[in-house]
Amino acid sequence: MARKPYDKIIKAKLGVEGVGSATIPADSTSVTVEHNYGKTPTIVIAVPTNEYGIDFYISNKNATTFTINIQVPQAGDATFDWVCR
């Protein structure tokens, strides 16, 4: 996961510890995200960044990862931006 130049600003303004992007590949229903928070996040917020990230939910939060899931495999990659704390 490449860091975006505004990640530090988002962390400071929102009080979040993990910031990033994730992609669920076409024809798949989930992606496991490494958040680098160092502990299990209390909250994870994900925002779809294209039309393929509909009907999603977060599962399996732990000290190193969480999973973004969609109900039905899509024809294209489903992309998300996320924050956690």
Backbone as XML, in Angstrom:
<?xml version="1.0"?>
<chain id="A" units="angstrom">
  <residue number="1" name="MET">
    <atom name="N" x="0.832" y="-1.164" z="0.000"/>
    <atom name="CA" x="0.000" y="0.000" z="0.000"/>
    <atom name="C" x="0.884" y="1.236" z="0.000"/>
  </residue>
  <residue number="2" name="ALA">
    <atom name="N" x="0.741" y="2.052" z="-0.999"/>
    <atom name="CA" x="1.505" y="3.294" z="-1.076"/>
    <atom name="C" x="0.837" y="4.366" z="-0.236"/>
  </residue>
  <residue number="3" name="ARG">
    <atom name="N" x="1.621" y="5.124" z="0.487"/>
    <atom name="CA" x="1.109" y="6.230" z="1.297"/>
    <atom name="C" x="0.838" y="7.426" z="0.396"/>
  </residue>
  <residue number="4" name="LYS">
    <atom name="N" x="-0.256" y="8.104" z="0.663"/>
    <atom name="CA" x="-0.583" y="9.315" z="-0.067"/>
    <atom name="C" x="-0.007" y="10.500" z="0.688"/>
  </residue>
  <residue number="5" name="PRO">
    <atom name="N" x="0.319" y="11.594" z="0.018"/>
    <atom name="CA" x="0.973" y="12.726" z="0.685"/>
    <atom name="C" x="0.130" y="13.352" z="1.783"/>
  </residue>
  <residue number="6" name="TYR">
    <atom name="N" x="-1.170" y="13.197" z="1.736"/>
    <atom name="CA" x="-2.024" y="13.813" z="2.749"/>
    <atom name="C" x="-2.317" y="12.897" z="3.940"/>
  </residue>
  <residue number="7" name="ASP">
    <atom name="N" x="-1.725" y="11.719" z="4.000"/>
    <atom name="CA" x="-1.968" y="10.793" z="5.108"/>
    <atom name="C" x="-1.656" y="11.417" z="6.466"/>
  </residue>
  <residue number="8" name="LYS">
    <atom name="N" x="-0.540" y="12.138" z="6.583"/>
    <atom name="CA" x="-0.176" y="12.752" z="7.864"/>
    <atom name="C" x="-1.188" y="13.804" z="8.285"/>
  </residue>
  <residue number="9" name="ILE">
    <atom name="N" x="-1.706" y="14.565" z="7.336"/>
    <atom name="CA" x="-2.713" y="15.589" z="7.645"/>
    <atom name="C" x="-3.984" y="14.922" z="8.141"/>
  </residue>
  <residue number="10" name="ILE">
    <atom name="N" x="-4.419" y="13.863" z="7.471"/>
    <atom name="CA" x="-5.626" y="13.148" z="7.887"/>
    <atom name="C" x="-5.452" y="12.601" z="9.291"/>
  </residue>
  <residue number="11" name="LYS">
    <atom name="N" x="-4.309" y="11.986" z="9.566"/>
    <atom name="CA" x="-4.055" y="11.439" z="10.897"/>
    <atom name="C" x="-4.130" y="12.525" z="11.959"/>
  </residue>
  <residue number="12" name="ALA">
    <atom name="N" x="-3.524" y="13.658" z="11.713"/>
    <atom name="CA" x="-3.492" y="14.740" z="12.697"/>
    <atom name="C" x="-4.876" y="15.355" z="12.893"/>
  </residue>
  <residue number="13" name="LYS">
    <atom name="N" x="-5.590" y="15.613" z="11.832"/>
    <atom name="CA" x="-6.894" y="16.282" z="11.919"/>
    <atom name="C" x="-7.986" y="15.382" z="12.488"/>
  </residue>
  <residue number="14" name="LEU">
    <atom name="N" x="-7.983" y="14.114" z="12.125"/>
    <atom name="CA" x="-9.038" y="13.210" z="12.557"/>
    <atom name="C" x="-8.675" y="12.402" z="13.792"/>
  </residue>
  <residue number="15" name="GLY">
    <atom name="N" x="-7.436" y="12.452" z="14.226"/>
    <atom name="CA" x="-7.018" y="11.660" z="15.369"/>
    <atom name="C" x="-6.992" y="10.173" z="15.077"/>
  </residue>
  <residue number="16" name="VAL">
    <atom name="N" x="-6.756" y="9.821" z="13.823"/>
    <atom name="CA" x="-6.713" y="8.413" z="13.445"/>
    <atom name="C" x="-5.273" y="7.939" z="13.388"/>
  </residue>
  <residue number="17" name="GLU">
    <atom name="N" x="-5.093" y="6.653" z="13.477"/>
    <atom name="CA" x="-3.755" y="6.075" z="13.466"/>
    <atom name="C" x="-3.443" y="5.317" z="12.184"/>
  </residue>
  <residue number="18" name="GLY">
    <atom name="N" x="-4.440" y="4.773" z="11.553"/>
    <atom name="CA" x="-4.220" y="4.034" z="10.317"/>
    <atom name="C" x="-4.989" y="4.686" z="9.187"/>
  </residue>
  <residue number="19" name="VAL">
    <atom name="N" x="-4.344" y="4.861" z="8.049"/>
    <atom name="CA" x="-4.954" y="5.477" z="6.874"/>
    <atom name="C" x="-4.442" y="4.746" z="5.654"/>
  </residue>
  <residue number="20" name="GLY">
    <atom name="N" x="-5.303" y="4.460" z="4.698"/>
    <atom name="CA" x="-4.811" y="3.819" z="3.494"/>
    <atom name="C" x="-5.884" y="3.568" z="2.461"/>
  </residue>
  <residue number="21" name="SER">
    <atom name="N" x="-5.536" y="2.772" z="1.482"/>
    <atom name="CA" x="-6.422" y="2.378" z="0.395"/>
    <atom name="C" x="-6.368" y="0.868" z="0.255"/>
  </residue>
  <residue number="22" name="ALA">
    <atom name="N" x="-7.431" y="0.302" z="-0.274"/>
    <atom name="CA" x="-7.496" y="-1.146" z="-0.469"/>
    <atom name="C" x="-8.293" y="-1.454" z="-1.726"/>
  </residue>
  <residue number="23" name="THR">
    <atom name="N" x="-8.013" y="-2.614" z="-2.316"/>
    <atom name="CA" x="-8.710" y="-3.033" z="-3.529"/>
    <atom name="C" x="-9.176" y="-4.476" z="-3.378"/>
  </residue>
  <residue number="24" name="ILE">
    <atom name="N" x="-10.454" y="-4.695" z="-3.644"/>
    <atom name="CA" x="-10.969" y="-6.054" z="-3.783"/>
    <atom name="C" x="-10.926" y="-6.347" z="-5.277"/>
  </residue>
  <residue number="25" name="PRO">
    <atom name="N" x="-10.108" y="-7.311" z="-5.691"/>
    <atom name="CA" x="-9.986" y="-7.602" z="-7.124"/>
    <atom name="C" x="-11.318" y="-8.054" z="-7.730"/>
  </residue>
  <residue number="26" name="ALA">
    <atom name="N" x="-11.487" y="-7.782" z="-9.014"/>
    <atom name="CA" x="-12.667" y="-8.257" z="-9.742"/>
    <atom name="C" x="-12.858" y="-9.744" z="-9.492"/>
  </residue>
  <residue number="27" name="ASP">
    <atom name="N" x="-14.101" y="-10.166" z="-9.403"/>
    <atom name="CA" x="-14.487" y="-11.570" z="-9.193"/>
    <atom name="C" x="-14.110" y="-12.103" z="-7.813"/>
  </residue>
  <residue number="28" name="SER">
    <atom name="N" x="-13.750" y="-11.222" z="-6.871"/>
    <atom name="CA" x="-13.468" y="-11.616" z="-5.489"/>
    <atom name="C" x="-14.479" y="-10.935" z="-4.574"/>
  </residue>
  <residue number="29" name="THR">
    <atom name="N" x="-14.520" y="-11.357" z="-3.313"/>
    <atom name="CA" x="-15.480" y="-10.759" z="-2.390"/>
    <atom name="C" x="-14.835" y="-10.154" z="-1.151"/>
  </residue>
  <residue number="30" name="SER">
    <atom name="N" x="-13.501" y="-10.167" z="-1.059"/>
    <atom name="CA" x="-12.883" y="-9.569" z="0.129"/>
    <atom name="C" x="-11.417" y="-9.239" z="-0.111"/>
  </residue>
  <residue number="31" name="VAL">
    <atom name="N" x="-10.909" y="-8.382" z="0.775"/>
    <atom name="CA" x="-9.485" y="-8.085" z="0.828"/>
    <atom name="C" x="-9.106" y="-7.933" z="2.294"/>
  </residue>
  <residue number="32" name="THR">
    <atom name="N" x="-7.983" y="-8.509" z="2.680"/>
    <atom name="CA" x="-7.451" y="-8.333" z="4.029"/>
    <atom name="C" x="-6.467" y="-7.178" z="3.994"/>
  </residue>
  <residue number="33" name="VAL">
    <atom name="N" x="-6.673" y="-6.210" z="4.890"/>
    <atom name="CA" x="-5.909" y="-4.973" z="4.908"/>
    <atom name="C" x="-4.984" y="-4.958" z="6.118"/>
  </residue>
  <residue number="34" name="GLU">
    <atom name="N" x="-3.694" y="-4.704" z="5.919"/>
    <atom name="CA" x="-2.759" y="-4.484" z="7.027"/>
    <atom name="C" x="-2.842" y="-3.019" z="7.419"/>
  </residue>
  <residue number="35" name="HIS">
    <atom name="N" x="-3.196" y="-2.747" z="8.686"/>
    <atom name="CA" x="-3.432" y="-1.365" z="9.089"/>
    <atom name="C" x="-2.281" y="-0.717" z="9.846"/>
  </residue>
  <residue number="36" name="ASN">
    <atom name="N" x="-1.327" y="-1.455" z="10.356"/>
    <atom name="CA" x="-0.163" y="-0.903" z="11.063"/>
    <atom name="C" x="-0.523" y="-0.031" z="12.264"/>
  </residue>
  <residue number="37" name="TYR">
    <atom name="N" x="-1.677" y="-0.250" z="12.867"/>
    <atom name="CA" x="-2.116" y="0.511" z="14.033"/>
    <atom name="C" x="-1.448" y="0.007" z="15.306"/>
  </residue>
  <residue number="38" name="GLY">
    <atom name="N" x="-1.071" y="-1.266" z="15.325"/>
    <atom name="CA" x="-0.373" y="-1.826" z="16.480"/>
    <atom name="C" x="-1.280" y="-2.436" z="17.530"/>
  </residue>
  <residue number="39" name="LYS">
    <atom name="N" x="-2.580" y="-2.265" z="17.375"/>
    <atom name="CA" x="-3.566" y="-2.882" z="18.261"/>
    <atom name="C" x="-4.873" y="-2.989" z="17.491"/>
  </residue>
  <residue number="40" name="THR">
    <atom name="N" x="-5.811" y="-3.723" z="18.044"/>
    <atom name="CA" x="-7.093" y="-3.875" z="17.372"/>
    <atom name="C" x="-7.827" y="-2.537" z="17.356"/>
  </residue>
  <residue number="41" name="PRO">
    <atom name="N" x="-8.177" y="-2.025" z="16.174"/>
    <atom name="CA" x="-8.868" y="-0.737" z="16.124"/>
    <atom name="C" x="-10.280" y="-0.845" z="16.701"/>
  </residue>
  <residue number="42" name="THR">
    <atom name="N" x="-10.691" y="0.220" z="17.359"/>
    <atom name="CA" x="-12.047" y="0.300" z="17.867"/>
    <atom name="C" x="-13.017" y="0.544" z="16.729"/>
  </residue>
  <residue number="43" name="ILE">
    <atom name="N" x="-12.561" y="1.362" z="15.775"/>
    <atom name="CA" x="-13.417" y="1.708" z="14.642"/>
    <atom name="C" x="-12.600" y="1.678" z="13.350"/>
  </residue>
  <residue number="44" name="VAL">
    <atom name="N" x="-13.233" y="1.185" z="12.302"/>
    <atom name="CA" x="-12.671" y="1.228" z="10.950"/>
    <atom name="C" x="-13.737" y="1.862" z="10.066"/>
  </residue>
  <residue number="45" name="ILE">
    <atom name="N" x="-13.350" y="2.897" z="9.337"/>
    <atom name="CA" x="-14.254" y="3.535" z="8.392"/>
    <atom name="C" x="-13.673" y="3.338" z="7.003"/>
  </residue>
  <residue number="46" name="ALA">
    <atom name="N" x="-14.468" y="2.767" z="6.118"/>
    <atom name="CA" x="-14.053" y="2.572" z="4.726"/>
    <atom name="C" x="-15.046" y="3.300" z="3.834"/>
  </residue>
  <residue number="47" name="VAL">
    <atom name="N" x="-14.529" y="3.900" z="2.770"/>
    <atom name="CA" x="-15.353" y="4.636" z="1.819"/>
    <atom name="C" x="-15.069" y="4.100" z="0.422"/>
  </residue>
  <residue number="48" name="PRO">
    <atom name="N" x="-16.098" y="3.639" z="-0.284"/>
    <atom name="CA" x="-15.864" y="3.181" z="-1.656"/>
    <atom name="C" x="-15.416" y="4.338" z="-2.540"/>
  </residue>
  <residue number="49" name="THR">
    <atom name="N" x="-14.496" y="4.070" z="-3.437"/>
    <atom name="CA" x="-14.014" y="5.119" z="-4.341"/>
    <atom name="C" x="-14.375" y="4.829" z="-5.797"/>
  </residue>
  <residue number="50" name="ASN">
    <atom name="N" x="-15.189" y="3.816" z="-6.014"/>
    <atom name="CA" x="-15.745" y="3.577" z="-7.352"/>
    <atom name="C" x="-17.073" y="2.834" z="-7.212"/>
  </residue>
  <residue number="51" name="GLU">
    <atom name="N" x="-17.716" y="2.568" z="-8.332"/>
    <atom name="CA" x="-19.061" y="1.976" z="-8.315"/>
    <atom name="C" x="-19.093" y="0.506" z="-7.911"/>
  </residue>
  <residue number="52" name="TYR">
    <atom name="N" x="-17.950" y="-0.142" z="-7.783"/>
    <atom name="CA" x="-17.936" y="-1.565" z="-7.455"/>
    <atom name="C" x="-17.929" y="-1.845" z="-5.952"/>
  </residue>
  <residue number="53" name="GLY">
    <atom name="N" x="-17.755" y="-0.826" z="-5.128"/>
    <atom name="CA" x="-17.668" y="-1.039" z="-3.684"/>
    <atom name="C" x="-18.989" y="-0.887" z="-2.959"/>
  </residue>
  <residue number="54" name="ILE">
    <atom name="N" x="-20.065" y="-1.426" z="-3.527"/>
    <atom name="CA" x="-21.377" y="-1.298" z="-2.903"/>
    <atom name="C" x="-21.634" y="-2.462" z="-1.946"/>
  </residue>
  <residue number="55" name="ASP">
    <atom name="N" x="-22.529" y="-2.235" z="-0.990"/>
    <atom name="CA" x="-22.916" y="-3.279" z="-0.025"/>
    <atom name="C" x="-21.704" y="-3.955" z="0.611"/>
  </residue>
  <residue number="56" name="PHE">
    <atom name="N" x="-20.874" y="-3.181" z="1.275"/>
    <atom name="CA" x="-19.677" y="-3.737" z="1.891"/>
    <atom name="C" x="-19.798" y="-3.724" z="3.407"/>
  </residue>
  <residue number="57" name="TYR">
    <atom name="N" x="-18.966" y="-4.516" z="4.058"/>
    <atom name="CA" x="-18.888" y="-4.511" z="5.510"/>
    <atom name="C" x="-17.469" y="-4.871" z="5.939"/>
  </residue>
  <residue number="58" name="ILE">
    <atom name="N" x="-17.140" y="-4.513" z="7.184"/>
    <atom name="CA" x="-15.821" y="-4.772" z="7.763"/>
    <atom name="C" x="-15.933" y="-5.963" z="8.698"/>
  </residue>
  <residue number="59" name="SER">
    <atom name="N" x="-14.957" y="-6.857" z="8.663"/>
    <atom name="CA" x="-14.947" y="-8.005" z="9.575"/>
    <atom name="C" x="-13.515" y="-8.311" z="10.014"/>
  </residue>
  <residue number="60" name="ASN">
    <atom name="N" x="-13.393" y="-9.228" z="10.941"/>
    <atom name="CA" x="-12.099" y="-9.778" z="11.370"/>
    <atom name="C" x="-11.081" y="-8.724" z="11.796"/>
  </residue>
  <residue number="61" name="LYS">
    <atom name="N" x="-11.522" y="-7.716" z="12.557"/>
    <atom name="CA" x="-10.574" y="-6.720" z="13.060"/>
    <atom name="C" x="-9.667" y="-7.366" z="14.097"/>
  </residue>
  <residue number="62" name="ASN">
    <atom name="N" x="-8.367" y="-7.160" z="13.956"/>
    <atom name="CA" x="-7.421" y="-7.635" z="14.967"/>
    <atom name="C" x="-6.245" y="-6.667" z="15.040"/>
  </residue>
  <residue number="63" name="ALA">
    <atom name="N" x="-5.189" y="-7.032" z="15.742"/>
    <atom name="CA" x="-4.063" y="-6.131" z="16.007"/>
    <atom name="C" x="-3.241" y="-5.775" z="14.765"/>
  </residue>
  <residue number="64" name="THR">
    <atom name="N" x="-3.408" y="-6.502" z="13.676"/>
    <atom name="CA" x="-2.610" y="-6.212" z="12.482"/>
    <atom name="C" x="-3.435" y="-6.015" z="11.207"/>
  </residue>
  <residue number="65" name="THR">
    <atom name="N" x="-4.634" y="-6.577" z="11.153"/>
    <atom name="CA" x="-5.417" y="-6.531" z="9.915"/>
    <atom name="C" x="-6.913" y="-6.366" z="10.190"/>
  </residue>
  <residue number="66" name="PHE">
    <atom name="N" x="-7.633" y="-6.064" z="9.128"/>
    <atom name="CA" x="-9.094" y="-6.161" z="9.092"/>
    <atom name="C" x="-9.462" y="-6.561" z="7.671"/>
  </residue>
  <residue number="67" name="THR">
    <atom name="N" x="-10.699" y="-6.971" z="7.472"/>
    <atom name="CA" x="-11.140" y="-7.414" z="6.154"/>
    <atom name="C" x="-12.294" y="-6.545" z="5.668"/>
  </residue>
  <residue number="68" name="ILE">
    <atom name="N" x="-12.212" y="-6.112" z="4.410"/>
    <atom name="CA" x="-13.333" y="-5.446" z="3.750"/>
    <atom name="C" x="-13.992" y="-6.479" z="2.848"/>
  </residue>
  <residue number="69" name="ASN">
    <atom name="N" x="-15.302" y="-6.619" z="2.974"/>
    <atom name="CA" x="-16.058" y="-7.637" z="2.252"/>
    <atom name="C" x="-17.165" y="-7.003" z="1.418"/>
  </residue>
  <residue number="70" name="ILE">
    <atom name="N" x="-17.452" y="-7.598" z="0.263"/>
    <atom name="CA" x="-18.638" y="-7.257" z="-0.512"/>
    <atom name="C" x="-19.458" y="-8.532" z="-0.685"/>
  </residue>
  <residue number="71" name="GLN">
    <atom name="N" x="-20.753" y="-8.376" z="-0.888"/>
    <atom name="CA" x="-21.651" y="-9.530" z="-0.955"/>
    <atom name="C" x="-21.500" y="-10.349" z="-2.242"/>
  </residue>
  <residue number="72" name="VAL">
    <atom name="N" x="-21.319" y="-9.645" z="-3.351"/>
    <atom name="CA" x="-21.327" y="-10.301" z="-4.660"/>
    <atom name="C" x="-20.068" y="-9.900" z="-5.429"/>
  </residue>
  <residue number="73" name="PRO">
    <atom name="N" x="-19.356" y="-10.861" z="-6.028"/>
    <atom name="CA" x="-18.195" y="-10.504" z="-6.853"/>
    <atom name="C" x="-18.613" y="-9.535" z="-7.963"/>
  </residue>
  <residue number="74" name="GLN">
    <atom name="N" x="-17.748" y="-8.567" z="-8.248"/>
    <atom name="CA" x="-18.042" y="-7.545" z="-9.246"/>
    <atom name="C" x="-17.209" y="-7.751" z="-10.511"/>
  </residue>
  <residue number="75" name="ALA">
    <atom name="N" x="-17.614" y="-7.109" z="-11.588"/>
    <atom name="CA" x="-16.913" y="-7.227" z="-12.866"/>
    <atom name="C" x="-15.581" y="-6.474" z="-12.865"/>
  </residue>
  <residue number="76" name="GLY">
    <atom name="N" x="-15.461" y="-5.464" z="-11.994"/>
    <atom name="CA" x="-14.229" y="-4.682" z="-11.905"/>
    <atom name="C" x="-13.733" y="-4.642" z="-10.469"/>
  </residue>
  <residue number="77" name="ASP">
    <atom name="N" x="-12.534" y="-4.101" z="-10.278"/>
    <atom name="CA" x="-11.965" y="-3.970" z="-8.941"/>
    <atom name="C" x="-12.804" y="-3.002" z="-8.103"/>
  </residue>
  <residue number="78" name="ALA">
    <atom name="N" x="-13.081" y="-3.354" z="-6.854"/>
    <atom name="CA" x="-13.755" y="-2.461" z="-5.905"/>
    <atom name="C" x="-12.666" y="-1.787" z="-5.067"/>
  </residue>
  <residue number="79" name="THR">
    <atom name="N" x="-12.615" y="-0.456" z="-5.099"/>
    <atom name="CA" x="-11.552" y="0.263" z="-4.402"/>
    <atom name="C" x="-12.134" y="1.077" z="-3.247"/>
  </residue>
  <residue number="80" name="PHE">
    <atom name="N" x="-11.325" y="1.206" z="-2.183"/>
    <atom name="CA" x="-11.748" y="1.867" z="-0.959"/>
    <atom name="C" x="-10.606" y="2.692" z="-0.393"/>
  </residue>
  <residue number="81" name="ASP">
    <atom name="N" x="-10.959" y="3.796" z="0.272"/>
    <atom name="CA" x="-10.054" y="4.489" z="1.165"/>
    <atom name="C" x="-10.544" y="4.174" z="2.573"/>
  </residue>
  <residue number="82" name="TRP">
    <atom name="N" x="-9.634" y="4.102" z="3.538"/>
    <atom name="CA" x="-10.034" y="3.722" z="4.893"/>
    <atom name="C" x="-9.215" y="4.459" z="5.941"/>
  </residue>
  <residue number="83" name="VAL">
    <atom name="N" x="-9.799" y="4.553" z="7.130"/>
    <atom name="CA" x="-9.121" y="5.065" z="8.319"/>
    <atom name="C" x="-9.503" y="4.173" z="9.495"/>
  </residue>
  <residue number="84" name="CYS">
    <atom name="N" x="-8.632" y="4.090" z="10.485"/>
    <atom name="CA" x="-8.967" y="3.338" z="11.690"/>
    <atom name="C" x="-8.358" y="4.002" z="12.914"/>
  </residue>
  <residue number="85" name="ARG">
    <atom name="N" x="-8.956" y="3.721" z="14.065"/>
    <atom name="CA" x="-8.424" y="4.192" z="15.334"/>
    <atom name="C" x="-8.900" y="3.302" z="16.450"/>
  </residue>
</chain>
